[in-house]
């Protein structure tokens, strides 16, 4: 039984092209947080050379790809289950572990709530405050654990870009373990973070029976249309979840692209340098635009609050959409009102167009000349 509307997400270019009467190829999409460098050369080559692989079934349980991911992370393949994007796995977790009540710090990725509700779980929400930079405090979590069997935590957090301090996360996981509470940590954007290897919880997950870590390959490697994600956890927990997964969940092109991408170390390092450079550029430019407050981010996107009373996030998104620029109106995020927008980090020329368009729109609303 569907008990809430399906979550809304950015990146729907087909709808945007029709709505704003703009050619799909001319839209600059800041609403989806995808690697601005696009496909790596080696992934593109591998896909083009492997087109005939589509004539055959893919590896049903991604045995080869699991080996690649395990080597990449430094864990065993039995600690990993692959999915049709990490969203596929988000839905499987509450289905298998059957929590009666789930705690979700908000604002955050809306699929956690939807996945919990369609699996008959009640949802409790912990509001992260803008005044505190949307930081997650372990004591707030621990004070809200009564009757809770599962927590979803996103780091870097979406839509804020904040990273949960690892020591805080470890303390929280240990306390939850004592109380029999599962902790699901979504690290979909952690590959974009400079010190990601010291922050990730994957090596902790293989040792703890109450911890699961979600990862995505599609955002960092620029292949959202191929849908590849994975889940890391203790072997028995992973086996319990994998039992319900049908075969062939990751298509053959997704598996080929993911294997190639994990070994393209030049692309990986170039992406991290580029995203940091352009994120700093956007943050600096946004700080100079009157009418918005921008929050520091460790991911490949930034969150901004509109401070002018003349325009809200929905109207701003409409005005920018009419210019062929998509931003994420955050009004659909639980815990945020109509004052917030999220923008992805893109290439310099596109980032410059966004800055110019924002200045124009906000300048018009405040009566200033741009």
Steps between C-alpha positions, in 0.01 A plus 500: 500500500643840398473731798676814373573668170802375312810709583600780265854516364704725274644404164174434312601665172204363304250676726711818515536520121124479458421737786741775398479435123876459474690236305614230741859532374505873577401463866773557758409267784612607847217302662676159482830449682702323229874520424545809278776328302256246361609155384869420530671421172571143606137435600371644175743281303407188698128556445536561126717194456262280702171580330456138390498396867140625504414186303563289809382492861721683747677326788185434710651589839789721384770261621772665290397852596476407868863384480601835349311697765643284780854563375425872468377518861736249659224268623376155400245449224269322746460835677347657188173485312457690172178679409321681221624826646517555875128583499424136418683401817330767712171325427638154579636588844172569687331221307745246645572649843134597564541795740178617665630855545772684308677820605597736216692828550351757260531662255634201308453265204126429485530136391591395857157601621318352203686169524424479873132583462424255218657233720252586777745690725410817684735796448625741764686811389784690664530856367852621423520873563626750243635713787733209589609451139276191479748307714395163640552468875527145643332602824191612306483162329552308824229702669249389238559125485203383703316233294734556203657202320674678211665834417588641158800735494637667188863620487579721318147605575259565216395780445736685738842357404606466865713206616428323827810494723630143497559484876140608558376240255704223662369594844144505369535161330645345817216633713243381247661156495437470874136590445448268203453785251614471138692797356489547123768744384455633146836601351371565146709819472801413713728440200491875436644577846874570528567273799235245406717199585536608863130582528333198342336243724538202263776335701296542817194354331660161436562462875168616646167322491295821518672709232435516125673741261346605169719616213426619146717473189270701275548848644878513528562318173233688306284204395161557671319341206674167562396465866776336702528508880604269780454421866775406746442313823580204723488174298196346666306825473588537131401139436166555670425798275633343180263201530203711384681667209398376154774416248619742228434814706799681344499507121800389299603853396482618859730219610749569220503874571541453875794260467680737264421810707640358823839457333517842334713662769591802287131585454434447871768744611414752227136494611586575862727790407249643255200479732685665790619781271157568349316461830727765649430722199124467536511550875710816459274642230181419688634674811514820296138481379260703711195315619643151557694324775710201393608216729844335486499160329734202473311344208443585133204728575420798718189613686389864510228683689307786342496798733293735287126502565419575137562152368483143624681187383217385274474831319878526469517150354227599250682816392829315456321217320370749247864587434579132440667453840372238746564529875356284776208668672535365854139569598432127461762406761338426837642752747566775244258769390484704181822691571760243391654393171770241433736520203747244369858590415541506123761623251634855530316645200172352626566617856561849367165493318326397822662781698402753234142373485468509879627857509246597234201337668582610855593846376161532331321393816685751716460779247873518439669520163720201421 
